[in-house]
Amino acid sequence: MVNCSIVIQRTQGQNTETASLHAREEVKVALLIGMAWEVQKHELIFLDEIPDETDLLSTTINDAYKKELREKACANLARWMNEAAIPFEAVKLDSFGVAVESIGRYGVGINLRLLMKFRLDRMVQKVGVENVVQVITNNASSYGLAGQLLEAKYPTLYWTPCAAHCVDLMLEDIGKLPSIARTIKKAIELTGYIYNHSSVFNMMRKYTSQRNLLRPTKTRFATSFLTLSSIHRQHDNLRKMFTSEEWSTSKWAKEQMGKKACQAVLSPSF
């Protein structure tokens, strides 16, 4: 869409006034039938109404501020889409543009958490209220509010937070404890070194009877603790590997990162 303006010189003559009227009619036509420049916002500006230098400076500052807000909004949208695993191709949908424009028209303070309520409500109606006894979601605040609103609307059903999500939140809080956070960091460094070097990885698999240290799950908090559990179970085998002749004669044992990984495994606190 093009944002354009028409500049008209004001004079005392009738011809100029007629031209002004014609210009206004052209704008109306463009707005009504979407012709010409596909105008979204079309203004008439007269030369004697052009702002002075102060107004121009204010406009420049305002434009720069809007540009900064736009870049921040785009960055936040991209971050949200990445965290929610939403394909970036989704921005090409007409409905995405309509949704963003609607949020912009509403302004600051829109409560998007109510969207969860509408989604759950729609699913309940689709299945049939008489067929629903319990609704289970994760424990996010948006779902909690939606669950309470759903219970108020349908007294015959119950909302329950997901037990697995509650456990995951507990693991997140435990992982923030200083001693646990340091242990997780060391485990990440060790597994990162082993898995980033194919020869070291194959050596590890040999000493652990083809078992892995990493235990990927849907959440990084659960992954961290399951990986710690795997390292603990392979404690003796890892020490055998880093004290073996195969390791000590390898080129990896002479590199700084290899020495650091070896020291971590052979340390008393491992």
Secondary structure in CASP SS format (residue, H / E / C, confidence):
PFRMAT SS
TARGET T0000
AUTHOR 0000-0000-0000
METHOD secondary structure of the structure
MODEL  1
M C 1.00
V E 1.00
N E 1.00
C E 1.00
S E 1.00
I E 1.00
V E 1.00
I E 1.00
Q C 1.00
R C 1.00
T C 1.00
Q C 1.00
G C 1.00
Q H 1.00
N H 1.00
T H 1.00
E H 1.00
T H 1.00
A H 1.00
S H 1.00
L H 1.00
H H 1.00
A H 1.00
R H 1.00
E H 1.00
E H 1.00
V H 1.00
K H 1.00
V H 1.00
A H 1.00
L H 1.00
L H 1.00
I H 1.00
G C 1.00
M C 1.00
A C 1.00
W C 1.00
E C 1.00
V E 1.00
Q E 1.00
K E 1.00
H E 1.00
E E 1.00
L E 1.00
I E 1.00
F E 1.00
L H 1.00
D H 1.00
E H 1.00
I C 1.00
P C 1.00
D C 1.00
E H 1.00
T H 1.00
D H 1.00
L H 1.00
L H 1.00
S H 1.00
T H 1.00
T H 1.00
I H 1.00
N H 1.00
D H 1.00
A H 1.00
Y H 1.00
K H 1.00
K H 1.00
E H 1.00
L H 1.00
R H 1.00
E H 1.00
K H 1.00
A H 1.00
C H 1.00
A H 1.00
N H 1.00
L H 1.00
A H 1.00
R H 1.00
W H 1.00
M H 1.00
N H 1.00
E H 1.00
A C 1.00
A C 1.00
I C 1.00
P C 1.00
F H 1.00
E H 1.00
A H 1.00
V H 1.00
K H 1.00
L C 1.00
D H 1.00
S H 1.00
F H 1.00
G H 1.00
V H 1.00
A H 1.00
V H 1.00
E H 1.00
S H 1.00
I H 1.00
G H 1.00
R H 1.00
Y H 1.00
G C 1.00
V C 1.00
G C 1.00
I C 1.00
N C 1.00
L C 1.00
R C 1.00
L H 1.00
L H 1.00
M H 1.00
K H 1.00
F H 1.00
R H 1.00
L H 1.00
D H 1.00
R H 1.00
M H 1.00
V H 1.00
Q H 1.00
K H 1.00
V H 1.00
G C 1.00
V H 1.00
E H 1.00
N H 1.00
V C 1.00
V C 1.00
Q E 1.00
V E 1.00
I E 1.00
T E 1.00
N C 1.00
N C 1.00
A C 1.00
S H 1.00
S H 1.00
Y H 1.00
G H 1.00
L H 1.00
A H 1.00
G H 1.00
Q H 1.00
L H 1.00
L H 1.00
E H 1.00
A H 1.00
K H 1.00
Y C 1.00
P C 1.00
T C 1.00
L C 1.00
Y E 1.00
W E 1.00
T E 1.00
P E 1.00
C C 1.00
A H 1.00
A H 1.00
H H 1.00
C H 1.00
V H 1.00
D H 1.00
L H 1.00
M H 1.00
L H 1.00
E H 1.00
D H 1.00
I H 1.00
G H 1.00
K C 1.00
L C 1.00
P H 1.00
S H 1.00
I H 1.00
A H 1.00
R H 1.00
T H 1.00
I H 1.00
K H 1.00
K H 1.00
A H 1.00
I H 1.00
E H 1.00
L H 1.00
T H 1.00
G H 1.00
Y H 1.00
I H 1.00
Y H 1.00
N C 1.00
H C 1.00
S H 1.00
S H 1.00
V H 1.00
F H 1.00
N H 1.00
M H 1.00
M H 1.00
R H 1.00
K H 1.00
Y H 1.00
T C 1.00
S C 1.00
Q C 1.00
R C 1.00
N C 1.00
L C 1.00
L C 1.00
R C 1.00
P C 1.00
T C 1.00
K C 1.00
T C 1.00
R H 1.00
F H 1.00
A H 1.00
T H 1.00
S H 1.00
F H 1.00
L H 1.00
T H 1.00
L H 1.00
S H 1.00
S H 1.00
I H 1.00
H H 1.00
R H 1.00
Q C 1.00
H H 1.00
D H 1.00
N H 1.00
L H 1.00
R H 1.00
K H 1.00
M H 1.00
F H 1.00
T C 1.00
S C 1.00
E H 1.00
E H 1.00
W H 1.00
S H 1.00
T C 1.00
S C 1.00
K H 1.00
W H 1.00
A H 1.00
K H 1.00
E C 1.00
Q H 1.00
M H 1.00
G H 1.00
K H 1.00
K H 1.00
A H 1.00
C H 1.00
Q H 1.00
A H 1.00
V H 1.00
L H 1.00
S C 1.00
P C 1.00
S C 1.00
F C 1.00
END
